[in-house]
Amino acid sequence: MNSRDGFLPDEVIIQVLARLPVKSLFRAKTVCKLWYKLSSDKYFVQLYNEVATKNSMVLVEVSDSPELKSSLICADNLRGVSELSLDFLKDRVKVRASCNGLLCCSSIPDKGVYYVCNPMTREFRLLPRSRERPVTRFYPDGEATLVGLGCNLSVQKFNVVLAGYHRTFGHRPDGTFICMVFDSDTNKWRKFVSFQDDRFTLMNRNQVVFVHGSLHWLTSGCSYILSLDLNCDVWRKISLPDEVIYRAGNRAHLVELDGCLSVIQISEAWMKIWAMKDYESEQWHLEDRVSLRCIRGMVPGIFPISQTREYVFLATYKQVLVYQRKSRVWKEMYSVKNSSPLPLWFSAHAFRTSIFLCN
């Protein structure tokens, strides 16, 4: 790119702007016409999102009681802890899924209403109601068993998935599994039905990972991963490392690592990080083995939420911890100061910033 007398080369300016937080970037765009032009280019948007993927964070929804409005706390390994607001939605919502800087939120007072928003740019889209909702209901409480959000930054497209066991009004559930998929390009829902005998715990529902164009969940008992290909609406079962399946006393948690599926295995004394090196042949590799001796008292209640090659974020009942993988140091990032009714891991999501126009 060109350079101008008395100014930095355009490429240097782009590299600097690409490392700003989203809010600071939008302020920087107003400084001059050159910065606005450079930061609006497709190349810059792609670069910004690539840089942002290397800085995974944790978003935690904290509330004193179910009746009160919750607050969003963002723990960032680079910039510390900050608070985010979803007040631009003009609704009381619960965060149901997170992917590549976007959040899928459901309305608390109005069931069946969903939003997809970018909390950094404060843009959002109100999803149309599905026609299927008046004649079927998800079992057992009217809410979807699984809520997933898949966001493809390269083509600026997202999908929302609502899936669960359903029953026709007035009848018992019949064992079929209904899946509704929202497509941001068409602004419409599509439906397909399959038979599923899998069960998902509350923690499994939050642990959804979007890689290779598919959403992935752990089944209860951590027997395997269930994935949904969003391109062809096909479910697939993916095997876990043998040690994760057959070794007693382990807990497994599904996360992402550099665009790959990753499973973090927690035992009484160790945390093992596995990554899937070959998605088609389902080949796993042990990436790291971490002693939990110095946080022994917290081990029963720690849940890995997000990670990079450099660190792992974990949530406990009252704290957000970060483990620095190179220095082998543990650090408390955030602690609840009041008596929150739910443990932090129950409402914690992996998060990263991005430039995505979702409206």
Secondary structure by P-SEA (a helix, b strand, c coil): cccccccccaaaaaaaaaaccaaaaaaaaaccaaaaaaaacaaaaaaaaaaaaabbbbbbbbbcccccbbbbbbbbcccccccccccccccccccccccccbbbbbbcccccbbbbbccccccccccccccccccccccccccccbbbbbbbcccccbbbbbbccccccccccccbbbbbbbbccccbbbbbbbbbcccccccccccccccccbbbbbcccccbbbbbccccbbbbbbbccccccccccbbbbbbbcccbbbbbbbcccbbbbbbbccccccccccccccccccccccccccccccccccbbbbbcccbbbbbbccccbbbbcccccccccccccccbbbbbbbbcccc
